Structure formats: structure tokens, C-alpha cells
Amino acid sequence: MPLFGTFCVIGPGLIGSSVLRRLRAHPGLVDRLVVADRDPAVLERIRDLDLGDIVTEDMQKAVEDADCVMLCVPVGAIAPVAAAILPHMKPGAILTDVGSTRRSVVEALTPHLRDDIAYVPAHPMAGTEHSGPDAGFATLFEDRWCLLTPSGDAPQASIDRIANFWRAMGARIRIMDPDHHDTICAMVSHLPHLIAFTICGTADTLAEDMRAEVLDFAASGFRDFTRIAASDPTMWRDIFLNNSDALLSVLDRFSQDAAAMAEAIRKGDEKTIVETISRGRRIRRSLIENRQA
């Protein structure tokens, strides 16, 4: 039995096109794929890649027969898009999304929800610095975590269907409270991106001759930051603004820890320096053991 009869993806970027590729690579998970986007060039590329059975700019028509609609748009656009399509979704359908912030999205979207449509938010903790339909690949979610944050009144059957869908994508599942999700993601994703953008910004403001040498002689540490900093600006603008409370909280904690490390270096405090580096090594080993490296 397929997971869904008609499955609709709105916004086939990195995440959306990876979902579509996975579904194409595993026939039988859904019966029919509908893909919608407001950009004609994106839709043309989806047709070229044969990632949808129906490809359309008309989002309202796209969702009419869908058993599940997945919103893969920037977090700032999730609520407006949901408000536009919800009146046109059929009773009993499931609405889900892949947003990396939860509380602000849920609060903005809740007034538009219908009693006969289940909303089950999900956040696949996977991605690259690339974007657009060509950035996706079918194995993106293999062994990655997908965090589900359903409300207390979401039907268990709908939660189970979305969980099973992401398992079919190759992901591991964890269900958690939206606020807990936002704090976790602020630490493991949003703060690292903020630091990467800032470090690259600092390098860019150096005197011209020094800036050229920084780029010429960039070692692996700086290159790792530039990979993260190559991510989509619109997406990350929305993430920072929609998860500002949690992000600023962990940023304050990081600033205190960075100041403590600076003081240890200033005073030649070898013990503190070694302990800080050792904690980093332990974190890295934990990631490897958890198959998340």
C-alpha cells in the first residue's frame, strides 16, 4: 500500500527536490506526485528532471486532490502559503512542512488551520549549502534525524503517517515540543551558521591586501566556514528572525564562553585551553559514534 495516494510538494528546492527524487527512486511510496512553485523556471527544471506527474504554478489547484501537502518554502513563507491553500485542501488531508523553526511558524499558521485537516510539522535535519531543484539527491535524508513537533490535538494516525513517510526517506524520527526543538536547532544549526556568516564578513572587511591573502591561503578551518556561509541568504534571514529568542539566548552563552577562552589565552591559562579543546574533541567523537558526522 502507498503511503499516500496524491502527494504534493510546494517549493521544490534542496529539501523538496530531494523528497521528490527519493519518491521517484522508490516507486510505490505514493501514487501521484504534484509539484507547485511560483517560479516558472523552477517548474521547467522540475519537468526536465521528471520529478512530478503534475507540475503547476497554480497552488490552489495543486492541493485539491492531495492526501498530503508538504510545504518546502522558507519559514517566513510557510504561514502565508498555508493560509492560501488550506481552504482548497480536501477534508482528511494532512498538511506538513520542513521548516527549521517551529514556535513562530505554528503561532502564525494556527489561526488558518481547519478541524478536518491534520497539521504535522516536521524538520529533517539534513541539507547542504546549495539550493534549487538541481541541489537535491535521493539519499539526503539517509540516517539523518527528522524532528516532528505535532500539536497535542493532532490525530495519532496522521502523526504515524508522517513519521512513516520520513522513515521511508531514510530518516530517524524524534518527536518533541516546538520550544525544545527551537532551542536545540539554535545550538546545533542556527548559531554555527551565524558564526560562519560573521567570520566571512570579518574576512571581507580586512584591508584589501590582507583580504586577498586570507582567500589565497585559506586553511581547512576557514574553508569549512565558507561552505556553511554559502547557504541561501533568504532562507537564513527567515530562520534568524523566526527563531530570534532561542538564537540570541545561545549566542549570549557562546559569547560568554568565547570571552572566557580569550581570557585564558590572554593569561596563558593552559589548563582551561586544553579543557576547552578536549570538550570539542569529545563532541566530535560523539557525532561520529551517532553516525551524524
Residue pairs with C-beta under 8 A, 6 or more apart in sequence:
2 28
2 29
2 30
2 31
3 29
3 30
3 161
3 164
3 165
3 168
4 29
4 30
4 31
4 66
4 67
4 68
4 161
4 165
5 30
5 31
5 32
5 67
6 30
6 31
6 32
6 34
6 65
6 66
6 67
6 68
7 23
7 30
7 32
7 33
7 34
7 66
7 67
7 68
7 70
8 33
8 34
8 35
8 36
8 62
8 63
8 66
8 68
8 69
8 70
9 16
9 19
9 20
9 33
9 34
9 35
9 36
9 52
9 70
9 72
10 16
10 35
10 36
10 37
10 59
10 62
10 63
10 69
10 70
10 71
10 72
10 73
10 81
10 85
11 36
11 37
11 71
11 72
11 73
11 77
11 81
12 20
12 35
12 37
12 42
12 46
12 51
12 52
12 72
12 133
12 136
13 72
13 131
13 132
13 133
13 135
13 136
14 127
14 128
14 130
14 131
14 132
14 135
14 136
14 140
15 72
15 98
15 124
15 126
15 127
15 136
15 140
16 35
16 70
16 72
16 98
16 133
16 136
17 46
17 49
17 51
17 132
17 133
17 134
17 135
17 136
18 126
18 136
18 137
18 138
18 140
18 141
19 70
19 72
19 136
19 169
20 33
20 35
20 46
20 51
20 52
20 136
21 51
21 136
21 137
21 138
22 29
22 138
22 139
22 140
22 141
22 168
22 169
22 170
23 29
23 30
23 33
24 33
24 50
24 51
24 138
25 138
26 168
29 165
29 168
32 53
32 54
33 51
33 52
33 53
33 54
34 52
34 53
34 54
34 55
34 56
34 62
34 63
34 65
34 66
35 43
35 46
35 51
35 52
35 54
35 55
35 56
35 62
36 43
36 55
36 56
36 57
36 58
36 59
36 62
36 63
37 43
37 46
37 57
38 57
38 59
40 57
42 132
42 133
43 55
43 56
43 57
45 132
45 133
45 134
46 52
46 55
46 133
47 55
49 133
49 134
51 133
54 62
56 62
59 81
59 84
59 85
60 84
60 85
60 88
61 88
62 85
63 69
63 85
63 88
63 89
63 93
64 88
64 89
64 90
65 90
66 89
66 90
66 93
67 92
67 93
67 94
68 93
68 94
68 95
68 96
68 161
68 162
68 165
69 85
69 89
69 93
69 94
69 95
69 96
70 96
70 97
70 98
71 78
71 81
71 82
71 95
71 96
71 97
71 98
71 99
72 97
72 98
73 81
73 97
74 234
74 235
74 238
75 99
75 100
75 101
75 104
75 105
75 235
75 238
75 239
75 242
76 237
76 238
76 241
76 242
77 238
78 97
78 99
78 105
78 108
78 109
79 105
79 108
79 109
79 112
82 95
82 97
82 109
82 112
83 109
83 112
86 95
86 112
86 113
86 114
86 117
89 95
89 114
89 117
91 116
91 117
92 116
92 117
93 117
93 118
94 117
94 118
94 119
94 120
94 158
94 161
94 162
95 113
95 117
95 118
95 119
95 120
96 119
96 120
96 121
96 122
96 162
97 105
97 121
97 122
98 122
98 123
98 124
99 105
99 121
99 123
100 123
100 185
100 189
100 190
100 239
100 243
101 182
101 185
101 238
101 239
101 242
101 243
102 121
102 123
102 149
102 178
102 179
102 181
102 182
103 178
103 179
103 182
103 243
104 242
104 243
105 121
105 242
106 121
106 149
106 151
106 178
109 119
113 119
118 154
118 155
118 158
118 159
119 150
119 151
119 154
120 148
120 150
120 154
120 158
120 159
120 161
120 162
121 148
121 149
121 150
121 178
122 146
122 147
122 148
122 149
122 162
122 166
123 146
123 147
123 148
123 149
123 181
123 185
124 140
124 141
124 144
124 145
124 146
124 166
124 169
124 171
125 144
125 145
125 146
125 147
125 185
125 188
125 189
126 140
126 141
126 144
126 171
127 140
128 135
128 140
129 227
129 228
129 229
129 230
129 231
130 230
131 231
131 232
131 235
139 170
141 166
141 169
141 170
141 171
142 170
142 171
143 170
143 171
143 172
143 291
143 292
144 170
144 171
144 172
144 292
145 171
145 172
145 173
145 174
145 292
146 166
146 169
146 171
146 172
146 173
146 174
147 174
147 175
147 176
147 181
147 184
147 185
148 159
148 162
148 163
148 166
148 173
148 174
148 175
148 176
149 175
149 176
149 177
149 178
149 181
150 158
150 159
150 175
159 175
163 173
163 175
166 173
167 173
176 184
179 246
182 243
182 245
182 246
183 246
183 249
183 250
185 243
185 246
186 243
186 246
186 247
186 249
186 250
187 250
190 239
190 240
190 243
190 246
190 247
190 250
191 247
191 250
191 251
191 254
192 228
193 228
193 229
193 231
193 236
193 239
194 240
194 247
194 251
195 225
195 254
196 225
196 226
196 228
196 229
197 228
197 229
197 236
199 222
199 225
199 229
200 225
200 226
200 229
203 211
203 214
203 215
203 222
204 211
206 214
214 222
218 226
240 247
257 276
260 272
261 272
261 273
261 276
263 269
264 272
264 273
264 276
265 273
284 293
287 293
